[in-house]
Amino acid sequence: MCLSERHDGTEPCEPAHHPGTVHCRPRAARPTRRRHPRSTCRCRPRARVPRPRHRVRRLADASGRTPGEAGTLLYVHGGGFSDRQPEAERALARHLSRATNRPVLGVDYRLAPQHPYPAAVHDVAAAHRVLLDQGVPAEHIVHFGESAGATLVLSALLTLKAAGEPLPGAAVLVSPLADLTLSSPSLTDNRGRDTVTRQGLEQACAQSPLHGDLSDLPALLIATGGAEALADDARRLAAAARVAGTVAELDLYEDLPHVFHLALLAGPTAATDTFLRRLAEWTERNAA
């Protein structure tokens, strides 16, 4: 269950868990001295603060170079914020690494509902900091996310920007869920043409980065299928980013469904070839 939710692109505060006030036992009076027992003291309650995870896994490397030398693509998987498929992630990462000629590292972020928002956003931001700590120049890092992973990428960018930290050179968002108000017309217009449904999205717990401050973000490549329920989320996100002064390009793949690029796992198609070519060009132009 979502503890709190805001639609302004900022992270909401999560109420701390208080296990209760701890009462200390009074000391008994010593037999050799006459002292009054100390009064019962009340210790401050301890707040349980969730810590971000820093686990970053190398998924593929077709470059033969270190992340510091070649740059890095930081991959954030989809799965509705609650699921993952490690084998599919590794298979896709090999295609992404060959296309960009750089190592692909994956973020093992915490999953809902066991770890509600904003745990996963903190984990993605922490993974970016790990790359910086390892000496990878920020301008040579590309964030890549699909579906829920694209939402987390955009939310992490807003978090890093608000903290004044170095941002990656570019970001690629495939089939992003950008507006948790679920007000995009394509949710209704493309009903029956996509596996994503309004009912399924109503269970999601995340922020709506579309309504955040999209200025001063890295260059955004936004890709979406024309038949998917979230097509208008991508259109609106690209338009809002441009209005805010951020470089944003929208690639619309006609008649294709949500996360169309995963067709790569079954074999290349004309659409996936175009997608990989665009990914390579975008990475070289903005994060080389």
Residue frames relative to the residue before (quaternion, step in Angstrom):
aa qw qx qy qz dx dy dz
M 1.0000 0.0000 0.0000 0.0000 0.00 0.00 0.00
C 0.4654 -0.6772 0.4938 0.2845 3.54 -1.00 0.83
L 0.3814 -0.7446 0.5021 0.2190 3.55 -0.76 1.06
S 0.7733 -0.1280 0.0837 0.6153 3.54 1.06 -0.70
E 0.0730 -0.8060 0.5874 0.0080 3.55 -1.09 0.62
R 0.0178 -0.7680 0.6402 -0.0029 3.48 -1.04 0.91
H 0.3145 -0.7642 0.5388 0.1638 3.53 -1.16 0.62
D 0.5155 0.6401 -0.4348 0.3680 3.59 1.09 0.56
G 0.5924 -0.6069 0.3609 0.3879 3.61 1.24 0.30
T 0.6134 0.5085 -0.3699 0.4779 3.55 1.23 -0.04
E 0.5397 -0.6299 0.4449 0.3377 3.48 -1.16 0.46
P 0.3600 -0.7272 0.5331 0.2396 3.60 -0.86 0.86
C 0.5123 -0.6172 0.4895 0.3420 3.54 -1.22 0.47
E 0.2743 -0.7487 0.5818 0.1602 3.55 -1.01 0.86
P 0.4626 -0.6900 0.4619 0.3107 3.60 -0.66 0.97
A 0.4248 -0.6971 0.5161 0.2593 3.55 -0.95 0.92
H 0.4143 -0.6944 0.5354 0.2438 3.54 -1.19 0.65
H 0.1413 -0.7980 0.5830 0.0570 3.57 -0.72 1.06
P 0.2975 -0.7834 0.5116 0.1897 3.61 -0.38 1.12
G 0.6815 -0.4731 0.2885 0.4780 3.58 1.25 -0.09
T 0.5624 -0.5931 0.4507 0.3589 3.52 -1.22 0.45
V 0.3081 -0.7483 0.5626 0.1692 3.54 -0.96 0.94
H 0.2041 -0.7832 0.5784 0.1019 3.56 -0.81 1.00
C 0.3012 -0.7591 0.5525 0.1668 3.57 -0.78 1.04
R 0.4733 -0.6659 0.4938 0.2979 3.56 -1.08 0.70
P 0.4487 -0.6697 0.5048 0.3089 3.61 -0.97 0.71
R 0.4722 -0.6592 0.5032 0.2986 3.54 -1.11 0.69
A 0.4476 -0.6729 0.5184 0.2797 3.53 -1.07 0.77
A 0.5557 -0.6131 0.4408 0.3478 3.58 -1.13 0.62
R 0.4600 -0.6716 0.5064 0.2844 3.56 -0.99 0.83
P 0.5286 -0.6668 0.4196 0.3161 3.57 -0.97 0.79
T 0.6854 0.4983 -0.2924 0.4432 3.62 1.08 -0.61
R 0.7688 0.2406 -0.1473 0.5739 3.55 1.19 -0.36
R 0.3697 -0.7134 0.5496 0.2289 3.48 -1.11 0.66
R 0.1614 0.7716 -0.5930 0.1641 3.52 -0.34 1.30
H 0.4515 -0.6443 0.5385 0.3017 3.46 -1.19 0.60
P 0.5168 -0.6261 0.4661 0.3517 3.60 -0.91 0.75
R 0.5225 -0.6296 0.4717 0.3287 3.51 -1.11 0.76
S 0.5089 -0.6511 0.4677 0.3137 3.51 -1.02 0.77
T 0.6202 -0.5509 0.4033 0.3863 3.51 -1.17 0.56
C 0.2185 -0.7816 0.5725 0.1167 3.57 -0.90 0.95
R 0.2867 -0.7354 0.5870 0.1802 3.50 -1.21 0.49
C 0.2518 -0.7762 0.5626 0.1328 3.54 -0.54 1.17
R 0.5745 -0.5925 0.4326 0.3629 3.55 -1.16 0.56
P 0.4814 -0.6546 0.4841 0.3247 3.59 -0.92 0.76
R 0.3712 -0.7313 0.5330 0.2081 3.53 -1.05 0.78
A 0.2819 -0.7640 0.5588 0.1570 3.56 -0.74 1.03
R 0.3264 -0.7272 0.5718 0.1938 3.54 -0.98 0.87
V 0.0803 -0.8186 0.5687 -0.0052 3.56 -0.33 1.26
P 0.3790 -0.7326 0.5085 0.2473 3.64 -0.61 1.03
R 0.2539 -0.7733 0.5653 0.1339 3.55 -0.90 0.96
P 0.4832 -0.6638 0.4727 0.3200 3.59 -0.94 0.76
R 0.3889 -0.6903 0.5556 0.2520 3.53 -1.18 0.62
H 0.2831 -0.7868 0.5326 0.1311 3.52 -1.04 0.80
R 0.3907 0.7522 -0.4722 0.2421 3.59 1.19 0.20
V 0.0306 0.7681 -0.6353 0.0740 3.53 -0.66 1.19
R 0.1476 -0.8162 0.5570 0.0413 3.58 -0.65 1.12
R 0.3771 -0.6824 0.5693 0.2609 3.56 -1.04 0.77
L 0.2007 -0.8171 0.5355 0.0727 3.55 -0.59 1.18
A 0.7925 -0.1109 0.1151 0.5886 3.58 0.99 -0.78
D 0.0234 0.7843 -0.6199 0.0051 3.54 -1.23 0.51
A 0.0742 -0.8104 0.5812 -0.0087 3.54 -0.34 1.30
S 0.5776 0.6362 -0.3570 0.3665 3.58 1.28 -0.14
G 0.3076 -0.7595 0.5143 0.2531 3.58 1.08 -0.69
R 0.6440 0.4853 -0.3201 0.4973 3.57 1.27 0.30
T 0.5756 -0.5738 0.4441 0.3771 3.55 -1.26 0.30
P 0.6470 -0.5124 0.3786 0.4189 3.61 -1.20 0.35
G 0.6429 0.5290 -0.3314 0.4438 3.58 1.05 -0.68
E 0.6859 0.4789 -0.2772 0.4726 3.57 1.09 -0.72
A 0.7934 0.3387 -0.1533 0.4821 3.57 0.82 -1.05
G 0.4680 -0.5904 0.4983 0.4291 3.55 1.16 -0.57
T 0.2905 -0.7694 0.5518 0.1382 3.57 -1.25 0.19
L 0.2202 -0.7084 0.6485 0.1708 3.51 -1.23 0.64
L 0.1899 -0.7804 0.5909 0.0762 3.57 -0.60 1.19
Y 0.1628 -0.8317 0.5301 0.0275 3.55 -0.36 1.33
V 0.0891 -0.7808 0.6183 0.0127 3.56 -0.86 1.06
H 0.3241 -0.8027 0.4729 0.1642 3.55 -0.32 1.28
G 0.4659 -0.6429 0.5306 0.2967 3.52 -1.34 0.34
G 0.2774 0.7755 -0.5446 0.1583 3.55 -1.25 -0.41
G 0.5920 -0.6263 0.3605 0.3569 3.57 1.11 0.61
F 0.6067 -0.5860 0.3214 0.4303 3.57 1.21 0.61
S 0.7689 0.3879 -0.1701 0.4790 3.61 1.23 -0.26
D 0.7673 0.3034 -0.1592 0.5421 3.61 1.20 -0.10
R 0.0342 -0.7843 0.6183 0.0389 3.53 -1.30 0.31
Q 0.1832 -0.7581 0.6172 0.1039 3.57 -1.28 0.46
P 0.2754 -0.8268 0.4633 0.1608 3.61 0.16 1.27
E 0.6593 0.5101 -0.3324 0.4412 3.60 0.91 -0.81
A 0.6610 0.4925 -0.3049 0.4770 3.57 0.97 -0.83
E 0.6161 0.5484 -0.3440 0.4488 3.58 1.04 -0.73
R 0.6751 0.4842 -0.3012 0.4681 3.60 0.90 -0.87
A 0.6438 0.5221 -0.3269 0.4539 3.58 0.99 -0.81
L 0.6669 0.4821 -0.3039 0.4800 3.58 0.92 -0.87
A 0.6298 0.5593 -0.3380 0.4200 3.58 0.97 -0.84
R 0.6126 0.5457 -0.3607 0.4437 3.60 1.03 -0.65
H 0.6462 0.4958 -0.3196 0.4842 3.60 1.00 -0.77
L 0.6670 0.5053 -0.3080 0.4527 3.59 0.90 -0.88
S 0.6548 0.5157 -0.3144 0.4543 3.57 1.00 -0.79
R 0.6541 0.4974 -0.3191 0.4721 3.59 0.96 -0.81
A 0.6658 0.5137 -0.3134 0.4412 3.59 0.98 -0.82
T 0.7777 0.3513 -0.1742 0.4914 3.60 0.94 -0.88
N 0.3027 -0.7799 0.4896 0.2457 3.59 1.29 -0.27
R 0.6243 0.4700 -0.3684 0.5036 3.53 0.87 1.02
P 0.6120 -0.5468 0.4043 0.4038 3.61 -1.17 0.39
V 0.2241 -0.7395 0.6190 0.1406 3.53 -1.22 0.65
L 0.0865 -0.7875 0.6102 0.0041 3.54 -0.75 1.14
G 0.2573 -0.7855 0.5484 0.1265 3.56 -0.95 0.90
V 0.3641 -0.7171 0.5563 0.2093 3.55 -1.17 0.68
D 0.2293 -0.7623 0.5938 0.1172 3.56 -0.73 1.10
Y 0.0318 0.8477 -0.5275 0.0460 3.57 0.46 1.20
R 0.5941 -0.5822 0.4313 0.3495 3.54 -1.26 0.53
L 0.3362 -0.7805 0.5092 0.1362 3.53 -0.99 0.94
A 0.4470 -0.6342 0.5621 0.2864 3.52 -1.27 0.62
P 0.6202 -0.1111 -0.7645 -0.1363 1.61 -2.33 0.92
Q 0.4519 0.6993 -0.4590 0.3101 3.60 1.24 -0.14
H 0.7756 0.1719 -0.0792 0.6021 3.57 1.10 -0.75
P 0.1756 -0.8334 0.5148 0.0980 3.62 0.08 1.23
Y 0.6945 -0.4345 0.3815 0.4281 3.50 -1.39 0.29
P 0.6450 -0.1715 -0.7396 -0.0877 1.61 -2.04 1.54
A 0.1722 0.8296 -0.5209 0.1034 3.63 1.12 0.54
A 0.6917 0.4880 -0.2946 0.4434 3.60 0.81 -0.97
V 0.6187 0.5341 -0.3462 0.4605 3.59 1.04 -0.72
H 0.6396 0.5186 -0.3222 0.4671 3.58 0.96 -0.85
D 0.6587 0.5224 -0.3152 0.4403 3.59 0.99 -0.81
V 0.6474 0.5028 -0.3214 0.4741 3.60 0.99 -0.79
A 0.6492 0.4999 -0.3159 0.4784 3.59 0.96 -0.82
A 0.6430 0.5191 -0.3214 0.4624 3.59 1.01 -0.80
A 0.6262 0.5338 -0.3385 0.4565 3.62 1.02 -0.75
H 0.6252 0.5238 -0.3336 0.4726 3.58 1.02 -0.76
R 0.6576 0.5083 -0.3125 0.4599 3.59 0.95 -0.83
V 0.5966 0.5620 -0.3607 0.4451 3.58 1.09 -0.68
L 0.6504 0.5080 -0.3196 0.4656 3.60 0.94 -0.85
L 0.6428 0.5103 -0.3265 0.4689 3.58 0.97 -0.80
D 0.6595 0.5122 -0.3054 0.4577 3.58 0.95 -0.87
Q 0.6831 0.4711 -0.2798 0.4829 3.58 1.15 -0.59
G 0.6194 -0.6084 0.3195 0.3795 3.56 1.26 0.21
V 0.4482 0.6601 -0.4842 0.3592 3.61 1.20 0.27
P 0.4236 -0.7081 0.4908 0.2797 3.63 -0.64 0.99
A 0.5496 -0.6438 0.4172 0.3307 3.57 -0.86 0.93
E 0.6815 0.5132 -0.2991 0.4274 3.58 0.94 -0.85
H 0.6787 0.4570 -0.2883 0.4974 3.61 1.28 -0.19
I 0.5592 0.5772 -0.3894 0.4501 3.57 1.29 0.25
V 0.1144 -0.7583 0.6388 0.0617 3.55 -1.08 0.84
H 0.2317 -0.7412 0.6124 0.1477 3.58 -0.92 0.91
F 0.0448 -0.7916 0.6090 -0.0203 3.56 -0.85 1.03
G 0.1082 0.7978 -0.5859 0.0924 3.57 -0.75 1.04
E 0.1917 -0.7715 0.5993 0.0943 3.53 -1.16 0.69
S 0.8442 0.0580 -0.0725 0.5279 3.57 -1.00 0.88
A 0.8225 0.0066 0.0245 0.5682 3.63 -0.60 -1.09
G 0.6130 0.5543 -0.3452 0.4448 3.58 1.11 -0.66
A 0.6245 0.5230 -0.3392 0.4704 3.58 1.08 -0.65
T 0.6164 0.5314 -0.3362 0.4740 3.58 1.07 -0.75
L 0.6708 0.4963 -0.2962 0.4648 3.58 0.94 -0.89
V 0.6095 0.5429 -0.3532 0.4572 3.59 1.02 -0.73
L 0.6968 0.4682 -0.2862 0.4619 3.57 0.78 -1.00
S 0.6494 0.5077 -0.3176 0.4687 3.59 0.98 -0.79
A 0.6463 0.5108 -0.3197 0.4681 3.60 1.02 -0.78
L 0.6142 0.5375 -0.3492 0.4603 3.59 1.04 -0.70
L 0.6525 0.4998 -0.3154 0.4743 3.59 0.96 -0.82
T 0.6359 0.5284 -0.3198 0.4627 3.58 1.05 -0.77
L 0.6793 0.4865 -0.2855 0.4694 3.59 0.87 -0.96
K 0.6482 0.5148 -0.3242 0.4580 3.57 0.98 -0.81
A 0.6562 0.5176 -0.3146 0.4500 3.58 0.93 -0.87
A 0.6900 0.4623 -0.2686 0.4879 3.58 1.15 -0.64
G 0.4748 -0.7005 0.4208 0.3268 3.58 1.27 -0.05
E 0.4457 0.7032 -0.4419 0.3340 3.58 1.19 0.51
P 0.6234 -0.5531 0.3864 0.3950 3.61 -1.16 0.51
L 0.2894 -0.7692 0.5525 0.1392 3.55 -0.91 0.97
P 0.5912 -0.5674 0.4212 0.3887 3.60 -1.18 0.42
G 0.6271 -0.5601 0.3896 0.3757 3.54 -1.27 0.30
A 0.8015 -0.0221 0.0565 0.5949 3.57 1.10 -0.68
A 0.1401 -0.7605 0.6245 0.1096 3.53 -1.35 0.27
V 0.1703 -0.7590 0.6227 0.0846 3.54 -1.15 0.75
L 0.0750 -0.8049 0.5882 -0.0208 3.56 -0.68 1.18
V 0.0812 -0.8059 0.5863 0.0070 3.57 -0.55 1.20
S 0.8489 -0.0607 -0.0076 0.5251 3.57 -0.75 1.10
P 0.1330 0.8435 -0.5140 0.0816 3.62 0.81 0.92
L 0.2918 -0.6630 0.6542 0.2175 3.50 -1.29 0.60
A 0.0407 -0.8653 0.4983 -0.0354 3.56 -0.16 1.30
D 0.7895 0.2547 -0.1121 0.5470 3.58 1.17 -0.48
L 0.2108 -0.8133 0.5347 0.0908 3.56 -0.30 1.29
T 0.4985 0.6026 -0.4655 0.4143 3.59 1.20 0.20
L 0.2981 -0.8004 0.4725 0.2174 3.57 1.36 -0.19
S 0.3849 0.7445 -0.4545 0.3016 3.54 0.96 0.93
S 0.4533 0.6858 -0.4666 0.3264 3.64 1.19 0.15
P 0.5220 -0.6736 0.4236 0.3072 3.63 -0.80 0.95
S 0.6182 0.5807 -0.3607 0.3880 3.62 1.02 -0.69
L 0.5215 0.6190 -0.4263 0.4040 3.60 1.19 -0.30
T 0.7157 0.3778 -0.2257 0.5423 3.56 1.18 -0.61
D 0.6733 0.5287 -0.3063 0.4163 3.58 0.86 -0.97
N 0.7730 0.3349 -0.1790 0.5083 3.61 1.00 -0.80
R 0.2958 0.7639 -0.5192 0.2437 3.57 1.20 0.42
G 0.7771 0.2862 -0.2409 0.5062 3.56 -0.82 1.01
R 0.6791 0.4622 -0.2945 0.4883 3.59 1.25 -0.26
D 0.7630 0.2898 -0.1365 0.5615 3.58 1.27 -0.26
T 0.5355 -0.6324 0.4555 0.3253 3.56 -1.21 0.50
V 0.6091 0.5406 -0.3512 0.4620 3.60 1.22 -0.40
T 0.0761 -0.8088 0.5831 0.0081 3.57 -0.88 0.97
R 0.6348 -0.5184 0.4108 0.3996 3.54 -1.26 0.42
Q 0.6410 0.5388 -0.3320 0.4343 3.58 0.96 -0.85
G 0.6642 0.4975 -0.3085 0.4649 3.57 0.98 -0.78
L 0.6676 0.5062 -0.3035 0.4538 3.56 0.99 -0.82
E 0.5872 0.5906 -0.3730 0.4090 3.58 1.12 -0.55
Q 0.6425 0.5123 -0.3225 0.4698 3.59 1.24 -0.34
A 0.5258 0.6485 -0.4106 0.3665 3.59 1.24 -0.25
C 0.1374 -0.7755 0.6122 0.0702 3.52 -1.16 0.67
A 0.3766 0.6925 -0.5277 0.3163 3.57 -0.23 1.23
Q 0.5626 -0.5647 0.4516 0.4008 3.52 -1.29 -0.06
S 0.4299 -0.6633 0.5395 0.2899 3.57 -1.30 0.14
P 0.2078 -0.8280 0.5032 0.1341 3.62 0.09 1.18
L 0.5011 0.6523 -0.4292 0.3732 3.59 1.18 -0.38
H 0.7440 0.4098 -0.2120 0.4833 3.58 1.04 -0.77
G 0.5153 0.6341 -0.4216 0.3934 3.58 1.25 0.27
D 0.6349 -0.4927 0.4184 0.4232 3.55 -1.35 -0.14
L 0.1303 -0.8451 0.5177 0.0276 3.58 -0.16 1.30
S 0.4455 0.6854 -0.4663 0.3382 3.60 1.21 0.23
D 0.8477 0.2179 -0.1484 0.4603 3.55 -1.31 0.47
L 0.4136 0.6714 -0.5015 0.3559 3.57 1.04 0.77
P 0.6027 -0.5379 0.4162 0.4173 3.60 -1.18 0.28
A 0.6760 -0.4852 0.3560 0.4252 3.56 -1.26 0.32
L 0.2055 -0.8053 0.5529 0.0604 3.56 -0.84 1.09
L 0.1047 -0.7267 0.6753 0.0695 3.55 -0.99 0.95
I 0.0760 -0.8075 0.5847 -0.0184 3.56 -0.56 1.23
A 0.0390 -0.8096 0.5851 -0.0246 3.57 -0.67 1.13
T 0.0625 0.8040 -0.5859 0.0800 3.56 -0.94 0.89
G 0.4486 -0.6582 0.5269 0.2966 3.53 -1.24 0.45
G 0.5263 -0.6716 0.4240 0.3037 3.57 -0.94 0.84
A 0.7088 0.4510 -0.2607 0.4756 3.59 1.17 -0.52
E 0.5668 0.6420 -0.3879 0.3407 3.60 1.17 -0.11
A 0.6282 -0.5757 0.3888 0.3505 3.51 -1.22 0.62
L 0.7290 0.4274 -0.2321 0.4817 3.58 1.12 -0.62
A 0.2988 0.7853 -0.5022 0.2044 3.60 1.21 0.27
D 0.6989 0.4604 -0.2857 0.4668 3.59 0.92 -0.81
D 0.5327 0.5773 -0.4188 0.4555 3.60 1.18 -0.32
A 0.6678 0.4910 -0.2951 0.4753 3.57 0.97 -0.88
R 0.6460 0.5190 -0.3239 0.4566 3.60 0.93 -0.86
R 0.6950 0.4764 -0.2768 0.4619 3.57 0.84 -0.98
L 0.6298 0.5327 -0.3358 0.4548 3.59 1.04 -0.74
A 0.6574 0.5039 -0.3148 0.4634 3.58 0.89 -0.88
A 0.6679 0.4983 -0.3064 0.4601 3.59 0.92 -0.89
A 0.6718 0.4977 -0.3043 0.4565 3.60 0.92 -0.87
A 0.6347 0.5264 -0.3321 0.4580 3.59 1.02 -0.75
R 0.6532 0.5097 -0.3170 0.4616 3.58 0.96 -0.83
V 0.6338 0.5246 -0.3309 0.4621 3.58 0.97 -0.83
A 0.6893 0.4745 -0.2728 0.4746 3.58 1.07 -0.75
G 0.5847 -0.6164 0.3565 0.3886 3.60 1.27 -0.05
T 0.5283 0.6153 -0.4115 0.4159 3.58 1.27 0.17
V 0.4733 -0.6491 0.5123 0.3038 3.57 -1.00 0.82
A 0.1357 0.7870 -0.5859 0.1380 3.58 -0.69 1.08
E 0.0583 -0.7788 0.6244 0.0160 3.55 -0.91 0.98
L 0.2260 -0.7766 0.5799 0.0975 3.55 -1.01 0.91
D 0.1049 -0.7661 0.6325 0.0440 3.56 -0.85 1.03
L 0.1051 -0.8044 0.5846 0.0130 3.57 -0.57 1.20
Y 0.1655 -0.7923 0.5842 0.0593 3.57 -0.60 1.18
E 0.3751 -0.7939 0.4378 0.1932 3.52 -0.11 1.41
D 0.8767 0.1082 -0.1059 0.4566 3.54 -1.16 0.88
L 0.5684 0.5827 -0.4036 0.4178 3.60 1.19 0.32
P 0.4852 -0.7066 0.4444 0.2604 3.59 -1.10 0.72
H 0.7707 -0.3207 0.2939 0.4656 3.52 -1.41 -0.21
V 0.8491 0.0051 -0.0744 0.5229 3.58 -1.07 0.93
F 0.0149 0.8520 -0.5185 0.0715 3.55 0.88 1.07
H 0.6059 0.6039 -0.3524 0.3795 3.59 1.10 -0.70
L 0.5737 0.6093 -0.3811 0.3929 3.61 1.18 -0.41
A 0.4496 0.6613 -0.4601 0.3859 3.58 1.27 -0.01
L 0.4789 0.6727 -0.4199 0.3767 3.56 1.27 -0.33
L 0.6411 0.5648 -0.3272 0.4037 3.57 1.03 -0.78
A 0.7001 0.4203 -0.2625 0.5140 3.58 1.24 -0.40
G 0.7139 -0.3709 0.2539 0.5370 3.57 1.24 -0.30
P 0.6035 -0.5969 0.3832 0.3642 3.59 -1.12 0.58
T 0.0865 -0.7447 0.6588 0.0625 3.50 -1.29 0.59
A 0.6864 -0.4529 0.3413 0.4552 3.57 -1.24 0.15
A 0.6648 0.5085 -0.3098 0.4512 3.59 0.97 -0.84
T 0.6918 0.4647 -0.2999 0.4641 3.61 0.86 -0.86
D 0.5914 0.5441 -0.3682 0.4676 3.61 1.12 -0.57
T 0.6512 0.5021 -0.3102 0.4770 3.57 0.97 -0.85
F 0.6473 0.5302 -0.3202 0.4442 3.56 0.94 -0.88
L 0.6825 0.4765 -0.2965 0.4682 3.61 0.85 -0.89
R 0.6290 0.5213 -0.3401 0.4659 3.58 1.04 -0.70
R 0.6575 0.4973 -0.3068 0.4757 3.58 0.98 -0.82
L 0.6207 0.5392 -0.3338 0.4610 3.59 1.03 -0.75
A 0.6619 0.5048 -0.3020 0.4646 3.58 0.93 -0.91
E 0.6694 0.4974 -0.3016 0.4620 3.57 0.92 -0.90
W 0.6655 0.5169 -0.3028 0.4453 3.58 0.93 -0.91
T 0.6608 0.5055 -0.3005 0.4665 3.55 0.98 -0.89
E 0.6718 0.4943 -0.2985 0.4640 3.58 0.90 -0.91
R 0.6844 0.5043 -0.2932 0.4374 3.59 0.95 -0.82
N 0.8257 0.2983 -0.1070 0.4667 3.57 0.93 -0.93
A 0.8156 0.2205 -0.1036 0.5248 3.61 1.11 -0.42
A 0.3655 0.7384 -0.4947 0.2763 3.59 1.13 0.51
